[in-house]
Amino acid sequence: MKSPLINKARHLRNNPTLSEKRLWNILRCKRLNGFKFRRKHPIYPYIVDFACLSNGLIIEIYDGYRDWE
């Protein structure tokens, strides 16, 4: 059984905001200087928007309203 945090991260990955889609298009596939990013990565007790684990970098985006269910 998956943890609730992982299930929530999966749900958020499958339902990104427009800002998250645009930034992910830049970060994915090591397009930004070869750095590998993960999106909606669970780091207990949080779910971060984007994380580059090798460099210890986290990017959070605030783009207004999201339906949190």
N, C-alpha and C positions, 0 to 999 in steps of 0.2 A: 504494500500500500504506500502510495506517494504521500509526502507530507503536504499539508495545506499550503505551505509557502511555495513549494514547487508547482503545485496545481495552479496557484494564483499567478505565478511567473509565466507559466505556459499560456494561461488565458490572456495575460497582458501582451505577450509576444504575438498572439494570434489576432489581437485587436489594437494595433498601434494607432496613435494619433497622427495627424498629417505631419507635424514637426518631427516626430520620431521616424516616420517613413523617410523623410527627406535627409535627416542626418544619417540614418542607417545606410542609405544609398551611398554616402560618402565613406563611411567607416568599414563597410563589409568587404570581405575578400582581401584584407590587408591593403586596401587602396590608399590609406593615409600613411605614407612613408614606411610601409611594411609592418605596421603595428596590428596585432590581432585584437579585435574587440569582440565582446559578447554583449548581447542585448537582453535586457530584463533578466539579469543574473541575480539569483538569490544569495545574499550575504546576510545570514541570520542576525537580527530579526527583520532585515530590510530586503527590498527588491530594487536594485539599482537599474537605471535606464540603460547605461552603457558602461562596460568595464574593460580596461586593458590590464589584465592580471599581471603580465610580465613587468609592467612599469608601475603598478600600484595606482593607476589613474581611474577615477570614476567620473562619469559625466551624467549630470541630472538635468532634465529639461522641464521647465515649467511652461506650459502652453495653455493654461486656463483650465477649463472644465473637462472632467472625465467622469463618465458614469461608473461609479465604483460598485454598483450592485449591492 
